Amino acid sequence: MITDFGHLADVINLVDIDAKTSTSATDDVFFFRRMLAFDAEDQVHVVQSGINTIILLNTTGPTGAEMSVPLEGFLAKRRLIYGGAFSNSFAV
């Protein structure tokens, strides 16, 4: 859990995580779905849980996240301005 994440001050770096485990490549990038549900592998999306934001990473298919990054006390709902593919780093 990240307890001191700052909007536009901190970056979450996913460069060492392969977004698609179904390919032989080891450098597939994630597609940022904002708050939309997963519909394929290689996706990241964000959910709110009270005052916490949880970033979910999906590397295997549409069934759910394999990894999560909780941001304690951080409300991202109105700050999600970036979408689409990104170079494995993003700010919320």
Gaussian input, Z-matrix of N, CA and C with variables (Angstrom, degrees):
# hf/3-21g

backbone

0 1
 N
 C     1     B1
 C     2     B2     1     A1
 N     3     B3     2     A2     1     D1
 C     4     B4     3     A3     2     D2
 C     5     B5     4     A4     3     D3
 N     6     B6     5     A5     4     D4
 C     7     B7     6     A6     5     D5
 C     8     B8     7     A7     6     D6
 N     9     B9     8     A8     7     D7
 C    10    B10     9     A9     8     D8
 C    11    B11    10    A10     9     D9
 N    12    B12    11    A11    10    D10
 C    13    B13    12    A12    11    D11
 C    14    B14    13    A13    12    D12
 N    15    B15    14    A14    13    D13
 C    16    B16    15    A15    14    D14
 C    17    B17    16    A16    15    D15
 N    18    B18    17    A17    16    D16
 C    19    B19    18    A18    17    D17
 C    20    B20    19    A19    18    D18
 N    21    B21    20    A20    19    D19
 C    22    B22    21    A21    20    D20
 C    23    B23    22    A22    21    D21
 N    24    B24    23    A23    22    D22
 C    25    B25    24    A24    23    D23
 C    26    B26    25    A25    24    D24
 N    27    B27    26    A26    25    D25
 C    28    B28    27    A27    26    D26
 C    29    B29    28    A28    27    D27
 N    30    B30    29    A29    28    D28
 C    31    B31    30    A30    29    D29
 C    32    B32    31    A31    30    D30
 N    33    B33    32    A32    31    D31
 C    34    B34    33    A33    32    D32
 C    35    B35    34    A34    33    D33
 N    36    B36    35    A35    34    D34
 C    37    B37    36    A36    35    D35
 C    38    B38    37    A37    36    D36
 N    39    B39    38    A38    37    D37
 C    40    B40    39    A39    38    D38
 C    41    B41    40    A40    39    D39
 N    42    B42    41    A41    40    D40
 C    43    B43    42    A42    41    D41
 C    44    B44    43    A43    42    D42
 N    45    B45    44    A44    43    D43
 C    46    B46    45    A45    44    D44
 C    47    B47    46    A46    45    D45
 N    48    B48    47    A47    46    D46
 C    49    B49    48    A48    47    D47
 C    50    B50    49    A49    48    D48
 N    51    B51    50    A50    49    D49
 C    52    B52    51    A51    50    D50
 C    53    B53    52    A52    51    D51
 N    54    B54    53    A53    52    D52
 C    55    B55    54    A54    53    D53
 C    56    B56    55    A55    54    D54
 N    57    B57    56    A56    55    D55
 C    58    B58    57    A57    56    D56
 C    59    B59    58    A58    57    D57
 N    60    B60    59    A59    58    D58
 C    61    B61    60    A60    59    D59
 C    62    B62    61    A61    60    D60
 N    63    B63    62    A62    61    D61
 C    64    B64    63    A63    62    D62
 C    65    B65    64    A64    63    D63
 N    66    B66    65    A65    64    D64
 C    67    B67    66    A66    65    D65
 C    68    B68    67    A67    66    D66
 N    69    B69    68    A68    67    D67
 C    70    B70    69    A69    68    D68
 C    71    B71    70    A70    69    D69
 N    72    B72    71    A71    70    D70
 C    73    B73    72    A72    71    D71
 C    74    B74    73    A73    72    D72
 N    75    B75    74    A74    73    D73
 C    76    B76    75    A75    74    D74
 C    77    B77    76    A76    75    D75
 N    78    B78    77    A77    76    D76
 C    79    B79    78    A78    77    D77
 C    80    B80    79    A79    78    D78
 N    81    B81    80    A80    79    D79
 C    82    B82    81    A81    80    D80
 C    83    B83    82    A82    81    D81
 N    84    B84    83    A83    82    D82
 C    85    B85    84    A84    83    D83
 C    86    B86    85    A85    84    D84
 N    87    B87    86    A86    85    D85
 C    88    B88    87    A87    86    D86
 C    89    B89    88    A88    87    D87
 N    90    B90    89    A89    88    D88
 C    91    B91    90    A90    89    D89
 C    92    B92    91    A91    90    D90
 N    93    B93    92    A92    91    D91
 C    94    B94    93    A93    92    D92
 C    95    B95    94    A94    93    D93
 N    96    B96    95    A95    94    D94
 C    97    B97    96    A96    95    D95
 C    98    B98    97    A97    96    D96
 N    99    B99    98    A98    97    D97
 C   100   B100    99    A99    98    D98
 C   101   B101   100   A100    99    D99
 N   102   B102   101   A101   100   D100
 C   103   B103   102   A102   101   D101
 C   104   B104   103   A103   102   D102
 N   105   B105   104   A104   103   D103
 C   106   B106   105   A105   104   D104
 C   107   B107   106   A106   105   D105
 N   108   B108   107   A107   106   D106
 C   109   B109   108   A108   107   D107
 C   110   B110   109   A109   108   D108
 N   111   B111   110   A110   109   D109
 C   112   B112   111   A111   110   D110
 C   113   B113   112   A112   111   D111
 N   114   B114   113   A113   112   D112
 C   115   B115   114   A114   113   D113
 C   116   B116   115   A115   114   D114
 N   117   B117   116   A116   115   D115
 C   118   B118   117   A117   116   D116
 C   119   B119   118   A118   117   D117
 N   120   B120   119   A119   118   D118
 C   121   B121   120   A120   119   D119
 C   122   B122   121   A121   120   D120
 N   123   B123   122   A122   121   D121
 C   124   B124   123   A123   122   D122
 C   125   B125   124   A124   123   D123
 N   126   B126   125   A125   124   D124
 C   127   B127   126   A126   125   D125
 C   128   B128   127   A127   126   D126
 N   129   B129   128   A128   127   D127
 C   130   B130   129   A129   128   D128
 C   131   B131   130   A130   129   D129
 N   132   B132   131   A131   130   D130
 C   133   B133   132   A132   131   D131
 C   134   B134   133   A133   132   D132
 N   135   B135   134   A134   133   D133
 C   136   B136   135   A135   134   D134
 C   137   B137   136   A136   135   D135
 N   138   B138   137   A137   136   D136
 C   139   B139   138   A138   137   D137
 C   140   B140   139   A139   138   D138
 N   141   B141   140   A140   139   D139
 C   142   B142   141   A141   140   D140
 C   143   B143   142   A142   141   D141
 N   144   B144   143   A143   142   D142
 C   145   B145   144   A144   143   D143
 C   146   B146   145   A145   144   D144
 N   147   B147   146   A146   145   D145
 C   148   B148   147   A147   146   D146
 C   149   B149   148   A148   147   D147
 N   150   B150   149   A149   148   D148
 C   151   B151   150   A150   149   D149
 C   152   B152   151   A151   150   D150
 N   153   B153   152   A152   151   D151
 C   154   B154   153   A153   152   D152
 C   155   B155   154   A154   153   D153
 N   156   B156   155   A155   154   D154
 C   157   B157   156   A156   155   D155
 C   158   B158   157   A157   156   D156
 N   159   B159   158   A158   157   D157
 C   160   B160   159   A159   158   D158
 C   161   B161   160   A160   159   D159
 N   162   B162   161   A161   160   D160
 C   163   B163   162   A162   161   D161
 C   164   B164   163   A163   162   D162
 N   165   B165   164   A164   163   D163
 C   166   B166   165   A165   164   D164
 C   167   B167   166   A166   165   D165
 N   168   B168   167   A167   166   D166
 C   169   B169   168   A168   167   D167
 C   170   B170   169   A169   168   D168
 N   171   B171   170   A170   169   D169
 C   172   B172   171   A171   170   D170
 C   173   B173   172   A172   171   D171
 N   174   B174   173   A173   172   D172
 C   175   B175   174   A174   173   D173
 C   176   B176   175   A175   174   D174
 N   177   B177   176   A176   175   D175
 C   178   B178   177   A177   176   D176
 C   179   B179   178   A178   177   D177
 N   180   B180   179   A179   178   D178
 C   181   B181   180   A180   179   D179
 C   182   B182   181   A181   180   D180
 N   183   B183   182   A182   181   D181
 C   184   B184   183   A183   182   D182
 C   185   B185   184   A184   183   D183
 N   186   B186   185   A185   184   D184
 C   187   B187   186   A186   185   D185
 C   188   B188   187   A187   186   D186
 N   189   B189   188   A188   187   D187
 C   190   B190   189   A189   188   D188
 C   191   B191   190   A190   189   D189
 N   192   B192   191   A191   190   D190
 C   193   B193   192   A192   191   D191
 C   194   B194   193   A193   192   D192
 N   195   B195   194   A194   193   D193
 C   196   B196   195   A195   194   D194
 C   197   B197   196   A196   195   D195
 N   198   B198   197   A197   196   D196
 C   199   B199   198   A198   197   D197
 C   200   B200   199   A199   198   D198
 N   201   B201   200   A200   199   D199
 C   202   B202   201   A201   200   D200
 C   203   B203   202   A202   201   D201
 N   204   B204   203   A203   202   D202
 C   205   B205   204   A204   203   D203
 C   206   B206   205   A205   204   D204
 N   207   B207   206   A206   205   D205
 C   208   B208   207   A207   206   D206
 C   209   B209   208   A208   207   D207
 N   210   B210   209   A209   208   D208
 C   211   B211   210   A210   209   D209
 C   212   B212   211   A211   210   D210
 N   213   B213   212   A212   211   D211
 C   214   B214   213   A213   212   D212
 C   215   B215   214   A214   213   D213
 N   216   B216   215   A215   214   D214
 C   217   B217   216   A216   215   D215
 C   218   B218   217   A217   216   D216
 N   219   B219   218   A218   217   D217
 C   220   B220   219   A219   218   D218
 C   221   B221   220   A220   219   D219
 N   222   B222   221   A221   220   D220
 C   223   B223   222   A222   221   D221
 C   224   B224   223   A223   222   D222
 N   225   B225   224   A224   223   D223
 C   226   B226   225   A225   224   D224
 C   227   B227   226   A226   225   D225
 N   228   B228   227   A227   226   D226
 C   229   B229   228   A228   227   D227
 C   230   B230   229   A229   228   D228
 N   231   B231   230   A230   229   D229
 C   232   B232   231   A231   230   D230
 C   233   B233   232   A232   231   D231
 N   234   B234   233   A233   232   D232
 C   235   B235   234   A234   233   D233
 C   236   B236   235   A235   234   D234
 N   237   B237   236   A236   235   D235
 C   238   B238   237   A237   236   D236
 C   239   B239   238   A238   237   D237
 N   240   B240   239   A239   238   D238
 C   241   B241   240   A240   239   D239
 C   242   B242   241   A241   240   D240
 N   243   B243   242   A242   241   D241
 C   244   B244   243   A243   242   D242
 C   245   B245   244   A244   243   D243
 N   246   B246   245   A245   244   D244
 C   247   B247   246   A246   245   D245
 C   248   B248   247   A247   246   D246
 N   249   B249   248   A248   247   D247
 C   250   B250   249   A249   248   D248
 C   251   B251   250   A250   249   D249
 N   252   B252   251   A251   250   D250
 C   253   B253   252   A252   251   D251
 C   254   B254   253   A253   252   D252
 N   255   B255   254   A254   253   D253
 C   256   B256   255   A255   254   D254
 C   257   B257   256   A256   255   D255
 N   258   B258   257   A257   256   D256
 C   259   B259   258   A258   257   D257
 C   260   B260   259   A259   258   D258
 N   261   B261   260   A260   259   D259
 C   262   B262   261   A261   260   D260
 C   263   B263   262   A262   261   D261
 N   264   B264   263   A263   262   D262
 C   265   B265   264   A264   263   D263
 C   266   B266   265   A265   264   D264
 N   267   B267   266   A266   265   D265
 C   268   B268   267   A267   266   D266
 C   269   B269   268   A268   267   D267
 N   270   B270   269   A269   268   D268
 C   271   B271   270   A270   269   D269
 C   272   B272   271   A271   270   D270
 N   273   B273   272   A272   271   D271
 C   274   B274   273   A273   272   D272
 C   275   B275   274   A274   273   D273

   B1=1.4464
   B2=1.5182
   B3=1.3335
   B4=1.4615
   B5=1.5231
   B6=1.3184
   B7=1.4673
   B8=1.5224
   B9=1.3384
   B10=1.4637
   B11=1.5279
   B12=1.3285
   B13=1.4591
   B14=1.5223
   B15=1.3360
   B16=1.4543
   B17=1.5153
   B18=1.3173
   B19=1.4602
   B20=1.5317
   B21=1.3297
   B22=1.4702
   B23=1.5248
   B24=1.3116
   B25=1.4613
   B26=1.5145
   B27=1.3341
   B28=1.4636
   B29=1.5228
   B30=1.3208
   B31=1.4602
   B32=1.5207
   B33=1.3140
   B34=1.4646
   B35=1.5214
   B36=1.3161
   B37=1.4510
   B38=1.5260
   B39=1.3316
   B40=1.4646
   B41=1.5252
   B42=1.3039
   B43=1.4633
   B44=1.5318
   B45=1.3062
   B46=1.4644
   B47=1.5241
   B48=1.3301
   B49=1.4662
   B50=1.5190
   B51=1.3280
   B52=1.4585
   B53=1.5271
   B54=1.3259
   B55=1.4636
   B56=1.5215
   B57=1.3302
   B58=1.4677
   B59=1.5258
   B60=1.2975
   B61=1.4626
   B62=1.5269
   B63=1.3414
   B64=1.4653
   B65=1.5259
   B66=1.3251
   B67=1.4645
   B68=1.5241
   B69=1.3163
   B70=1.4669
   B71=1.5262
   B72=1.3238
   B73=1.4631
   B74=1.5229
   B75=1.3164
   B76=1.4688
   B77=1.5263
   B78=1.3403
   B79=1.4569
   B80=1.5319
   B81=1.3166
   B82=1.4634
   B83=1.5261
   B84=1.3364
   B85=1.4563
   B86=1.5251
   B87=1.3191
   B88=1.4612
   B89=1.5236
   B90=1.3246
   B91=1.4514
   B92=1.5250
   B93=1.3371
   B94=1.4566
   B95=1.5244
   B96=1.3423
   B97=1.4597
   B98=1.5245
   B99=1.3156
   B100=1.4621
   B101=1.5174
   B102=1.3369
   B103=1.4624
   B104=1.5273
   B105=1.3273
   B106=1.4609
   B107=1.5214
   B108=1.3197
   B109=1.4660
   B110=1.5269
   B111=1.3162
   B112=1.4625
   B113=1.5250
   B114=1.3501
   B115=1.4537
   B116=1.5310
   B117=1.3301
   B118=1.4661
   B119=1.5204
   B120=1.3427
   B121=1.4618
   B122=1.5199
   B123=1.2861
   B124=1.4741
   B125=1.5298
   B126=1.3374
   B127=1.4593
   B128=1.5230
   B129=1.3222
   B130=1.4574
   B131=1.5155
   B132=1.3237
   B133=1.4487
   B134=1.5071
   B135=1.3293
   B136=1.4566
   B137=1.5172
   B138=1.3340
   B139=1.4617
   B140=1.5226
   B141=1.3125
   B142=1.4600
   B143=1.5165
   B144=1.3000
   B145=1.4552
   B146=1.5275
   B147=1.3232
   B148=1.4581
   B149=1.5078
   B150=1.3339
   B151=1.4716
   B152=1.5265
   B153=1.3134
   B154=1.4640
   B155=1.5243
   B156=1.3207
   B157=1.4561
   B158=1.5213
   B159=1.3296
   B160=1.4618
   B161=1.5191
   B162=1.3126
   B163=1.4549
   B164=1.5217
   B165=1.3299
   B166=1.4633
   B167=1.5185
   B168=1.3355
   B169=1.4583
   B170=1.5201
   B171=1.3302
   B172=1.4528
   B173=1.5267
   B174=1.3275
   B175=1.4655
   B176=1.5245
   B177=1.3452
   B178=1.4632
   B179=1.5208
   B180=1.3125
   B181=1.4697
   B182=1.5135
   B183=1.3430
   B184=1.4612
   B185=1.5257
   B186=1.3099
   B187=1.4641
   B188=1.5181
   B189=1.3122
   B190=1.4564
   B191=1.5068
   B192=1.3162
   B193=1.4577
   B194=1.5173
   B195=1.3011
   B196=1.4628
   B197=1.5255
   B198=1.3364
   B199=1.4634
   B200=1.5198
   B201=1.3311
   B202=1.4661
   B203=1.5218
   B204=1.3309
   B205=1.4577
   B206=1.5276
   B207=1.3299
   B208=1.4640
   B209=1.5293
   B210=1.3298
   B211=1.4605
   B212=1.5229
   B213=1.3138
   B214=1.4605
   B215=1.5305
   B216=1.3333
   B217=1.4539
   B218=1.5173
   B219=1.3390
   B220=1.4617
   B221=1.5175
   B222=1.3354
   B223=1.4646
   B224=1.5182
   B225=1.3317
   B226=1.4642
   B227=1.5143
   B228=1.3009
   B229=1.4551
   B230=1.5327
   B231=1.3024
   B232=1.4567
   B233=1.5315
   B234=1.2959
   B235=1.4666
   B236=1.5169
   B237=1.3117
   B238=1.4614
   B239=1.5191
   B240=1.3082
   B241=1.4544
   B242=1.5190
   B243=1.3028
   B244=1.4549
   B245=1.5237
   B246=1.3160
   B247=1.4562
   B248=1.5138
   B249=1.3060
   B250=1.4551
   B251=1.5197
   B252=1.3322
   B253=1.4568
   B254=1.5186
   B255=1.2914
   B256=1.4567
   B257=1.5039
   B258=1.3079
   B259=1.4665
   B260=1.5304
   B261=1.3147
   B262=1.4623
   B263=1.5239
   B264=1.3089
   B265=1.4721
   B266=1.5099
   B267=1.3088
   B268=1.4512
   B269=1.5156
   B270=1.3169
   B271=1.4677
   B272=1.5196
   B273=1.3189
   B274=1.4697
   B275=1.5013
   A1=108.64
   A2=114.81
   A3=120.66
   A4=107.45
   A5=116.53
   A6=120.56
   A7=114.04
   A8=117.57
   A9=119.01
   A10=112.58
   A11=116.69
   A12=120.84
   A13=110.22
   A14=117.47
   A15=122.62
   A16=112.14
   A17=117.22
   A18=123.66
   A19=110.06
   A20=115.74
   A21=125.03
   A22=114.08
   A23=118.19
   A24=121.76
   A25=110.94
   A26=116.48
   A27=122.05
   A28=110.32
   A29=115.51
   A30=122.74
   A31=108.17
   A32=115.95
   A33=120.37
   A34=106.79
   A35=116.33
   A36=122.69
   A37=109.45
   A38=115.88
   A39=121.57
   A40=112.09
   A41=117.23
   A42=121.71
   A43=113.38
   A44=118.55
   A45=120.60
   A46=113.95
   A47=116.71
   A48=120.65
   A49=108.55
   A50=117.37
   A51=122.28
   A52=108.48
   A53=117.48
   A54=121.91
   A55=113.83
   A56=117.78
   A57=121.19
   A58=109.29
   A59=116.35
   A60=118.64
   A61=111.82
   A62=117.99
   A63=121.13
   A64=112.94
   A65=118.40
   A66=120.38
   A67=110.17
   A68=115.74
   A69=119.49
   A70=111.59
   A71=116.44
   A72=119.62
   A73=109.47
   A74=116.25
   A75=119.84
   A76=112.08
   A77=116.17
   A78=118.83
   A79=112.99
   A80=117.16
   A81=120.34
   A82=109.67
   A83=116.62
   A84=121.13
   A85=110.70
   A86=115.47
   A87=122.17
   A88=110.35
   A89=115.29
   A90=123.28
   A91=106.68
   A92=117.13
   A93=121.81
   A94=109.98
   A95=116.79
   A96=123.18
   A97=112.76
   A98=117.84
   A99=122.01
   A100=108.77
   A101=117.54
   A102=120.18
   A103=111.86
   A104=118.01
   A105=121.71
   A106=109.99
   A107=116.20
   A108=121.20
   A109=110.91
   A110=115.81
   A111=121.53
   A112=109.78
   A113=116.18
   A114=120.08
   A115=111.18
   A116=116.43
   A117=121.71
   A118=108.72
   A119=115.05
   A120=118.22
   A121=108.66
   A122=118.12
   A123=127.28
   A124=113.07
   A125=116.48
   A126=119.34
   A127=112.50
   A128=114.34
   A129=123.44
   A130=106.41
   A131=117.20
   A132=118.88
   A133=110.02
   A134=115.57
   A135=122.63
   A136=109.33
   A137=116.09
   A138=121.52
   A139=108.31
   A140=115.21
   A141=121.46
   A142=108.74
   A143=116.18
   A144=123.03
   A145=106.38
   A146=115.14
   A147=118.96
   A148=110.14
   A149=117.23
   A150=120.27
   A151=112.73
   A152=117.11
   A153=121.36
   A154=110.68
   A155=115.90
   A156=122.80
   A157=107.14
   A158=116.29
   A159=120.67
   A160=108.15
   A161=116.08
   A162=122.37
   A163=106.95
   A164=116.04
   A165=121.89
   A166=109.71
   A167=116.93
   A168=122.96
   A169=109.61
   A170=115.63
   A171=122.32
   A172=108.87
   A173=116.92
   A174=121.14
   A175=113.99
   A176=117.88
   A177=118.56
   A178=116.13
   A179=120.79
   A180=121.62
   A181=111.86
   A182=117.15
   A183=120.94
   A184=115.33
   A185=118.88
   A186=120.23
   A187=115.41
   A188=119.05
   A189=118.83
   A190=112.99
   A191=114.91
   A192=121.47
   A193=112.09
   A194=115.56
   A195=121.91
   A196=110.99
   A197=116.24
   A198=120.94
   A199=109.52
   A200=115.07
   A201=119.55
   A202=110.16
   A203=114.39
   A204=121.69
   A205=107.00
   A206=118.24
   A207=120.48
   A208=111.32
   A209=115.41
   A210=122.44
   A211=107.14
   A212=115.88
   A213=121.20
   A214=111.60
   A215=116.12
   A216=121.38
   A217=114.84
   A218=117.56
   A219=121.56
   A220=109.81
   A221=116.73
   A222=122.31
   A223=109.06
   A224=117.01
   A225=120.99
   A226=113.24
   A227=118.33
   A228=121.61
   A229=113.34
   A230=119.15
   A231=121.45
   A232=112.49
   A233=117.57
   A234=120.47
   A235=113.22
   A236=118.53
   A237=121.03
   A238=110.22
   A239=115.99
   A240=120.53
   A241=112.55
   A242=118.14
   A243=121.06
   A244=109.76
   A245=116.60
   A246=121.81
   A247=108.96
   A248=116.74
   A249=121.44
   A250=112.36
   A251=114.72
   A252=119.86
   A253=109.35
   A254=115.75
   A255=120.10
   A256=108.90
   A257=116.34
   A258=120.92
   A259=111.86
   A260=114.91
   A261=121.95
   A262=114.63
   A263=117.23
   A264=122.46
   A265=106.11
   A266=116.82
   A267=118.83
   A268=110.32
   A269=113.78
   A270=120.47
   A271=107.80
   A272=116.25
   A273=120.86
   A274=108.79
   D1=133.78
   D2=175.66
   D3=-95.47
   D4=123.24
   D5=-173.71
   D6=-101.94
   D7=-9.37
   D8=-175.87
   D9=-133.85
   D10=36.35
   D11=-179.07
   D12=-67.90
   D13=132.33
   D14=-179.40
   D15=-113.31
   D16=129.98
   D17=178.94
   D18=-58.43
   D19=123.25
   D20=-179.29
   D21=62.16
   D22=2.61
   D23=175.59
   D24=-100.29
   D25=-30.16
   D26=-178.69
   D27=-116.17
   D28=153.85
   D29=179.49
   D30=-127.94
   D31=137.86
   D32=174.09
   D33=-95.92
   D34=119.40
   D35=-174.93
   D36=-101.18
   D37=119.74
   D38=-179.39
   D39=-110.66
   D40=16.99
   D41=-172.06
   D42=-59.06
   D43=-30.12
   D44=-178.14
   D45=-90.78
   D46=7.04
   D47=-179.91
   D48=-111.02
   D49=123.63
   D50=177.23
   D51=-77.56
   D52=124.55
   D53=-174.96
   D54=-75.83
   D55=-21.59
   D56=-178.39
   D57=-128.04
   D58=107.78
   D59=178.72
   D60=-79.37
   D61=-10.78
   D62=-177.89
   D63=-83.50
   D64=-4.94
   D65=179.15
   D66=-110.18
   D67=162.55
   D68=178.62
   D69=-79.81
   D70=-17.69
   D71=177.61
   D72=-67.75
   D73=149.80
   D74=-179.54
   D75=-113.95
   D76=11.01
   D77=-176.88
   D78=-129.37
   D79=28.83
   D80=177.42
   D81=-63.79
   D82=140.85
   D83=-179.39
   D84=-94.60
   D85=158.21
   D86=178.29
   D87=-85.49
   D88=153.59
   D89=172.58
   D90=-108.57
   D91=124.28
   D92=-176.11
   D93=-86.04
   D94=117.01
   D95=-176.42
   D96=-95.32
   D97=6.19
   D98=-174.67
   D99=56.62
   D100=-120.66
   D101=-179.12
   D102=-103.03
   D103=11.42
   D104=177.62
   D105=-78.38
   D106=148.35
   D107=-179.91
   D108=-68.14
   D109=158.61
   D110=176.09
   D111=-64.05
   D112=143.59
   D113=169.68
   D114=-134.90
   D115=5.33
   D116=177.85
   D117=-167.83
   D118=171.73
   D119=173.00
   D120=-72.22
   D121=175.31
   D122=178.51
   D123=67.25
   D124=35.46
   D125=-176.53
   D126=-127.17
   D127=151.64
   D128=174.57
   D129=-124.02
   D130=136.26
   D131=169.71
   D132=-143.91
   D133=166.18
   D134=-170.73
   D135=-121.23
   D136=139.26
   D137=174.22
   D138=-128.70
   D139=151.52
   D140=173.82
   D141=-99.32
   D142=138.54
   D143=174.54
   D144=-132.46
   D145=91.56
   D146=-173.96
   D147=65.13
   D148=-125.13
   D149=178.81
   D150=-91.67
   D151=5.40
   D152=-179.57
   D153=-104.40
   D154=148.76
   D155=173.56
   D156=-109.14
   D157=138.34
   D158=177.54
   D159=-122.13
   D160=121.95
   D161=177.26
   D162=-94.41
   D163=123.60
   D164=-176.24
   D165=-110.98
   D166=136.35
   D167=-179.16
   D168=-117.42
   D169=130.05
   D170=-178.55
   D171=-117.21
   D172=120.79
   D173=-178.46
   D174=-117.98
   D175=-3.35
   D176=-173.93
   D177=-124.16
   D178=-14.72
   D179=-179.71
   D180=157.33
   D181=-172.50
   D182=-172.33
   D183=-79.85
   D184=3.26
   D185=-171.75
   D186=-83.21
   D187=-17.28
   D188=179.64
   D189=156.59
   D190=178.79
   D191=-175.51
   D192=-85.32
   D193=143.19
   D194=173.20
   D195=-96.43
   D196=-19.62
   D197=-179.11
   D198=-142.52
   D199=155.39
   D200=175.08
   D201=-142.83
   D202=151.26
   D203=176.74
   D204=-128.63
   D205=101.13
   D206=178.73
   D207=-79.91
   D208=136.51
   D209=176.02
   D210=-113.67
   D211=103.49
   D212=-175.59
   D213=-70.30
   D214=130.18
   D215=175.97
   D216=68.64
   D217=23.08
   D218=-177.58
   D219=-118.39
   D220=122.67
   D221=177.85
   D222=-100.97
   D223=110.21
   D224=-176.40
   D225=-99.31
   D226=-7.31
   D227=-170.46
   D228=-49.08
   D229=-45.49
   D230=-177.30
   D231=-92.36
   D232=-1.04
   D233=-175.81
   D234=-102.88
   D235=2.66
   D236=-176.03
   D237=-82.87
   D238=88.39
   D239=-175.68
   D240=-105.90
   D241=-10.36
   D242=-178.26
   D243=-106.52
   D244=141.82
   D245=176.43
   D246=-144.29
   D247=178.66
   D248=179.01
   D249=82.21
   D250=-167.97
   D251=-179.19
   D252=-75.29
   D253=148.23
   D254=178.84
   D255=-143.13
   D256=164.24
   D257=-172.06
   D258=-86.74
   D259=47.15
   D260=174.58
   D261=62.72
   D262=21.62
   D263=169.95
   D264=-142.99
   D265=139.98
   D266=176.87
   D267=-155.31
   D268=159.51
   D269=176.99
   D270=-121.66
   D271=143.82
   D272=175.33
   D273=-117.52

